[in-house]
Amino acid sequence: MAHIRQRDFSRALREGEAALKADPSHPGALQLVGTLCCQLGDPAKGVPLLQRSLALAENLTTRLNLAKALLDGGRVGEADAVLQKAGPSPDVWRLRGDLAKARGDLPGAVAALREAVRARPDYADAWNNLGNRLRELGDHAGAVEAIARAVRLSPRAATIQLNYSRALQDADLLEQAFEAASEALRLAPG
């Protein structure tokens, strides 16, 4: 975990793999290595590790990481099945919103994301996603309002600033859109 906090993911993975060699059935080590594999672009290795971890010990974080990895791999039905066994939480609702979007159900995505922000009003990523889904539905005022909330909660997130700029542009608020795009560029000049 110290290597993860230092953003040295390769070293964290090596240490996690060493821990798994010592105890191949340790749910925490399986979760850590599985999640790192998925985040580092190897879901074929990471998903089975997360599945083994979850089979050994119920853990919401493992369940969410597994569902996210499956969703990212286009395995929407499997991701949905994993989430069916999770109780309600803001993170579960946010991921349900992602699943609904993947199925082409934008109203369902909006409903799930509204549940996420209702349960956790300070959830910037969920507000951002809600704004993006509202934007896709053509609710420009709702999109601006939701993403503005995300900006207030996470003002240093360049991606949120960029989404805010897009929503403002769609709402024909071009000067504000330019300011938000400039802020995104300032936050992430690369």
PEHU-V857168 format. One record per backbone hydrogen bond with DSSP energy under -1.0 kcal/mol. CO is the residue of the C=O (numbers start at 0). NH is the residue of the N-H. If there is no record, write none. Layout:
co=[CO & CO]
nh=[NH & NH]
This chain:
co=[0 & 1 & 2 & 3 & 6 & 7 & 8 & 9 & 10 & 11 & 12 & 13 & 14 & 15 & 16 & 17 & 18 & 22 & 25 & 26 & 27 & 28 & 29 & 30 & 31 & 32 & 33 & 34 & 35 & 36 & 37 & 41 & 41 & 42 & 45 & 46 & 47 & 48 & 49 & 50 & 51 & 52 & 58 & 59 & 60 & 61 & 62 & 63 & 64 & 65 & 66 & 67 & 68 & 69 & 70 & 73 & 74 & 75 & 76 & 77 & 78 & 79 & 82 & 88 & 89 & 90 & 91 & 92 & 93 & 94 & 95 & 96 & 97 & 98 & 99 & 100 & 103 & 104 & 105 & 106 & 107 & 108 & 109 & 110 & 111 & 112 & 113 & 114 & 115 & 119 & 121 & 122 & 123 & 124 & 125 & 126 & 127 & 128 & 129 & 130 & 131 & 132 & 133 & 134 & 137 & 138 & 139 & 140 & 141 & 142 & 143 & 144 & 145 & 146 & 147 & 148 & 149 & 153 & 156 & 157 & 158 & 159 & 160 & 161 & 162 & 163 & 164 & 165 & 166 & 167 & 168 & 172 & 173 & 174 & 175 & 176 & 177 & 178 & 179 & 180 & 181 & 182 & 183]
nh=[4 & 5 & 7 & 6 & 8 & 11 & 12 & 13 & 14 & 15 & 16 & 17 & 18 & 19 & 20 & 21 & 22 & 25 & 29 & 30 & 31 & 32 & 33 & 34 & 35 & 36 & 37 & 38 & 39 & 41 & 40 & 44 & 45 & 46 & 49 & 50 & 51 & 52 & 53 & 54 & 55 & 56 & 62 & 63 & 64 & 65 & 66 & 67 & 68 & 69 & 70 & 71 & 72 & 74 & 73 & 75 & 78 & 79 & 80 & 81 & 82 & 83 & 85 & 92 & 93 & 94 & 95 & 96 & 97 & 98 & 99 & 100 & 101 & 102 & 104 & 103 & 105 & 108 & 109 & 110 & 111 & 112 & 113 & 114 & 115 & 116 & 117 & 118 & 119 & 122 & 123 & 126 & 127 & 128 & 129 & 130 & 131 & 132 & 133 & 134 & 135 & 136 & 138 & 137 & 139 & 142 & 143 & 144 & 145 & 146 & 147 & 148 & 149 & 150 & 151 & 152 & 153 & 156 & 160 & 161 & 162 & 163 & 164 & 165 & 166 & 167 & 168 & 169 & 170 & 172 & 171 & 176 & 177 & 178 & 179 & 180 & 181 & 182 & 183 & 184 & 185 & 186 & 187]
